[in-house]
Amino acid sequence: MKKQDLIKAIAAQAGLSQDAVSKVLTSFIDITTSELSSGNEVNITGFGAFKVSERAARNGVNPRTGESIKIPAMKSPVFRAGKTLKEAVR
């Protein structure tokens, strides 16, 4: 499902305009991105939690040349599904 399909589905189920749903979804994405950039978590009870995971620096291998390379430390966003979502998917 793409973003526009999600907007249409939410609008139909909630009885709202697609424009209103689009604004809400865009705001949610912007706020979540901002909070994660600040190092905070975003928890949605019954759905899951978005957080930042820190990966340590490590050594890797270039698969084409076999050369050893240094992979720098980085932060990456992680989503952890909540209990209700996990049970619904099962």
matplotlib code that plots the C-alpha trace (Angstrom):
import matplotlib.pyplot as plt

x = [0.0, 1.4, 0.9, -1.9, -3.7, -3.4, -4.8, -7.8, -8.5, -8.3, -10.5, -13.2, -13.2, -13.1, -15.5, -13.0, -11.7, -8.6, -7.0, -7.6, -6.2, -3.2, -2.4, -2.6, -0.5, 2.1, 2.2, 2.6, 5.5, 7.1, 6.7, 7.9, 11.0, 11.7, 11.4, 13.6, 16.2, 16.2, 16.8, 13.3, 10.9, 7.4, 5.1, 1.6, -0.2, -1.5, 0.4, 4.1, 7.1, 9.5, 13.0, 16.6, 19.1, 22.8, 25.0, 28.7, 31.5, 32.7, 34.9, 33.4, 34.5, 33.9, 32.2, 33.6, 37.3, 37.5, 39.1, 38.6, 36.7, 35.8, 32.0, 31.4, 29.0, 25.5, 22.0, 19.0, 15.3, 13.6, 10.0, 9.0, 5.5, 3.2, 1.5, -1.9, -0.4, 1.6, -1.5, -3.6, -1.0, -0.7]
y = [0.0, 3.4, 6.6, 7.8, 4.5, 4.8, 8.3, 7.1, 4.2, 6.3, 9.0, 6.4, 4.7, 7.8, 9.8, 12.6, 14.4, 13.1, 16.6, 16.5, 13.0, 14.0, 16.9, 14.7, 12.0, 14.5, 16.1, 12.7, 11.9, 15.3, 15.1, 11.5, 12.4, 15.4, 13.5, 10.7, 13.2, 14.6, 11.1, 10.7, 7.7, 7.9, 5.3, 4.6, 2.3, -0.8, -0.2, 0.1, 2.3, 4.2, 4.7, 5.3, 2.5, 3.2, 0.9, 0.7, 1.2, -2.1, -3.6, -5.0, -6.4, -5.0, -8.0, -7.0, -6.5, -8.4, -5.3, -4.6, -1.4, 0.5, 1.0, 4.1, 4.2, 5.4, 5.8, 4.2, 4.4, 1.2, 0.2, -2.3, -3.6, -3.6, -6.6, -5.8, -5.4, -8.6, -10.6, -9.1, -10.1, -13.7]
z = [0.0, -1.0, 0.9, -1.4, -1.0, 2.8, 2.7, 0.6, 2.9, 6.1, 4.5, 3.5, 6.9, 9.0, 6.8, 6.4, 3.3, 1.7, 2.1, 5.9, 6.2, 4.0, 6.3, 9.4, 7.9, 6.8, 10.2, 11.9, 9.6, 10.2, 14.0, 14.2, 12.1, 14.3, 17.6, 16.3, 15.2, 18.7, 20.1, 21.5, 21.1, 19.7, 21.3, 20.0, 22.5, 20.8, 17.6, 18.4, 19.0, 16.8, 18.3, 17.2, 17.3, 17.5, 15.5, 16.5, 14.1, 12.6, 10.0, 6.8, 3.5, 0.0, -1.8, -5.2, -4.3, -1.0, 0.5, 4.2, 4.9, 8.0, 8.5, 10.6, 13.6, 12.7, 14.0, 12.3, 12.9, 14.3, 14.6, 17.3, 16.9, 19.9, 21.4, 19.8, 16.3, 16.6, 17.7, 14.8, 12.3, 13.6]

ax = plt.figure().add_subplot(projection="3d")
ax.plot(x, y, z, "-o")
ax.set_aspect("equal")
plt.show()
